[in-house]
Amino acid sequence: MTIRIREGWEADIEGIAKVHVQGWRESYRDFLAPEALAGLSVEERMELWQRALAELEPRAKLLVAEADDGEIVGFIRGGPIRGKAAELLGAKAEIFAIYLLDKVKRHGIGCRLMASVFEHLAAQGFRTVGLWVLTDNLSARRFYEALGGQAGPEQSFDLRGQMVAEIAYRFELARQA
């Protein structure tokens, strides 16, 4: 299977939403309550992505991983940091979301997505980027550490009725010439 990385567009919203829901169910099944995962809906995620794409932040980047049959099998979105936890991340830019379907994990696609967004953010003048990952998600944490991410502070919050902890990862971006 050939996977192409390309810009994500409004026409991709349904495919992105499907990956978002299935990605949650596959990635978090071992540490989130089944009820929380069952309550996810593609329609809800489509609305979320429609709002996100309407924001028109030119320094943000949305990329999709598309299989040769046209199926979206992963995505990433990053841009200028938002929210109140900016000082905790210690970065000016953030990876808001990255999800891959299990069937395409461990084939370098996540690395390609991260590298492409890092390159975009560096070209926008950002020198650091951060992200949050569930503390219990050890495979994702190993992935971020293999990419050079440095673990940082932790915080807890209510996620669909379940208290969870997440940890910050910070990356130094290569300077663009």
C-alpha positions as CSV (number, residue, x, y, z in Angstrom):
1,M,0.0,0.0,0.0
2,T,1.4,3.4,-1.0
3,I,0.6,6.3,1.3
4,R,0.7,9.8,0.1
5,I,1.0,12.8,2.5
6,R,-0.9,15.9,1.3
7,E,-2.6,19.0,2.5
8,G,-6.0,18.3,4.1
9,W,-9.0,20.2,2.7
10,E,-12.6,20.7,3.6
11,A,-13.5,17.8,1.3
12,D,-11.5,15.6,3.6
13,I,-13.5,16.4,6.8
14,E,-15.5,13.2,6.8
15,G,-12.4,11.0,6.3
16,I,-10.5,12.9,9.0
17,A,-13.4,12.5,11.4
18,K,-13.6,8.8,10.7
19,V,-9.9,8.4,11.4
20,H,-10.3,10.6,14.5
21,V,-13.0,8.3,16.0
22,Q,-11.4,5.0,14.9
23,G,-8.0,6.3,16.0
24,W,-9.3,7.1,19.5
25,R,-11.0,3.7,19.7
26,E,-7.8,1.8,18.6
27,S,-5.2,3.9,20.5
28,Y,-7.0,4.4,23.8
29,R,-8.9,1.1,24.2
30,D,-6.5,-0.1,26.9
31,F,-6.9,2.9,29.2
32,L,-10.2,4.7,28.5
33,A,-13.5,3.4,29.6
34,P,-15.4,1.6,26.8
35,E,-18.4,3.9,27.4
36,A,-16.3,6.9,26.6
37,L,-15.0,5.4,23.4
38,A,-18.4,4.1,22.4
39,G,-19.8,7.7,22.8
40,L,-17.6,9.1,20.1
41,S,-19.3,10.0,16.9
42,V,-18.1,10.8,13.4
43,E,-20.8,13.6,13.1
44,E,-19.5,15.3,16.3
45,R,-15.9,15.1,14.9
46,M,-17.0,16.4,11.5
47,E,-18.4,19.5,13.3
48,L,-15.2,19.9,15.3
49,W,-13.1,19.8,12.0
50,Q,-15.4,22.2,10.2
51,R,-14.9,24.7,13.0
52,A,-11.2,24.1,13.0
53,L,-10.8,24.6,9.3
54,A,-13.0,27.8,9.5
55,E,-10.4,29.4,11.8
56,L,-8.2,30.4,8.9
57,E,-4.9,30.4,10.8
58,P,-2.4,30.7,8.0
59,R,0.5,29.4,10.1
60,A,-1.4,26.2,11.0
61,K,-1.0,23.1,8.8
62,L,-3.4,20.1,8.3
63,L,-2.0,17.1,6.5
64,V,-3.6,13.8,5.7
65,A,-2.1,10.4,4.9
66,E,-4.0,9.0,2.0
67,A,-3.9,5.4,0.7
68,D,-3.7,4.7,-3.0
69,D,-7.4,3.8,-2.9
70,G,-8.2,7.3,-1.6
71,E,-8.9,6.3,2.0
72,I,-7.6,8.7,4.6
73,V,-5.7,6.6,7.1
74,G,-4.1,9.3,9.2
75,F,-3.8,13.0,9.8
76,I,-1.9,15.7,11.7
77,R,-2.7,19.3,12.6
78,G,-0.3,21.7,14.1
79,G,0.1,25.5,14.5
80,P,0.5,28.4,16.9
81,I,-0.2,27.4,20.4
82,R,-3.7,27.9,21.7
83,G,-5.2,27.5,25.1
84,K,-4.1,28.3,28.6
85,A,-1.4,25.6,29.0
86,A,1.1,27.3,26.7
87,E,3.6,28.0,29.5
88,L,3.4,24.3,30.6
89,L,4.3,23.2,27.1
90,G,7.2,25.7,26.9
91,A,6.6,26.2,23.2
92,K,5.1,28.7,20.8
93,A,3.6,26.0,18.5
94,E,1.7,22.9,19.2
95,I,0.7,19.6,17.5
96,F,-3.1,19.7,18.1
97,A,-3.8,16.1,16.9
98,I,-2.1,13.2,15.2
99,Y,-3.9,10.0,14.5
100,L,-3.2,6.9,12.4
101,L,-5.3,3.8,11.9
102,D,-3.6,0.7,13.5
103,K,-3.4,-0.9,10.1
104,V,-0.8,1.7,8.9
105,K,1.2,2.3,12.1
106,R,4.9,1.4,12.3
107,H,5.5,2.1,8.6
108,G,7.0,5.5,8.9
109,I,3.9,7.5,8.2
110,G,3.7,9.1,11.6
111,C,7.4,10.2,11.2
112,R,6.6,11.7,7.8
113,L,3.6,13.6,9.1
114,M,5.5,14.9,12.1
115,A,8.5,15.9,9.9
116,S,6.3,17.7,7.4
117,V,4.5,19.7,10.1
118,F,7.8,20.5,11.9
119,E,9.3,21.8,8.6
120,H,6.2,24.0,8.0
121,L,6.3,25.4,11.6
122,A,10.0,26.0,11.4
123,A,9.5,27.9,8.1
124,Q,6.9,30.0,10.0
125,G,9.6,31.0,12.4
126,F,8.7,28.7,15.3
127,R,11.7,27.2,17.1
128,T,9.8,24.9,19.5
129,V,6.7,22.8,19.3
130,G,4.9,20.9,22.0
131,L,2.1,18.4,22.4
132,W,0.1,16.6,25.0
133,V,-0.2,12.8,25.2
134,L,-2.0,10.6,27.7
135,T,0.6,9.5,30.2
136,D,-0.6,5.9,29.9
137,N,-0.1,5.9,26.1
138,L,3.4,4.4,26.2
139,S,3.6,3.5,22.5
140,A,2.9,7.2,21.6
141,R,5.4,8.4,24.2
142,R,8.1,6.1,22.8
143,F,7.3,7.5,19.3
144,Y,7.7,11.1,20.5
145,E,10.9,10.3,22.4
146,A,12.4,8.6,19.3
147,L,11.7,11.8,17.4
148,G,13.6,13.8,20.0
149,G,10.8,14.9,22.2
150,Q,11.6,15.8,25.8
151,A,9.0,14.9,28.4
152,G,7.8,17.7,30.6
153,P,5.1,18.5,33.1
154,E,1.9,16.5,33.6
155,Q,-1.6,17.6,34.2
156,S,-4.9,15.8,34.9
157,F,-8.4,16.5,33.5
158,D,-11.8,15.0,33.0
159,L,-12.1,13.2,29.7
160,R,-15.7,12.1,29.0
161,G,-16.3,11.4,32.7
162,Q,-13.0,9.8,33.4
163,M,-10.0,11.4,35.1
164,V,-6.9,11.0,33.0
165,A,-3.3,12.3,33.1
166,E,-1.4,13.7,30.2
167,I,2.2,14.6,29.8
168,A,3.8,17.4,27.7
169,Y,6.5,16.7,25.1
170,R,8.6,19.5,23.6
171,F,10.6,19.4,20.4
172,E,13.3,21.8,19.2
173,L,12.9,22.6,15.6
174,A,15.8,22.8,13.1
175,R,16.4,26.3,11.9
176,Q,15.4,26.9,8.3
177,A,18.1,28.5,6.1
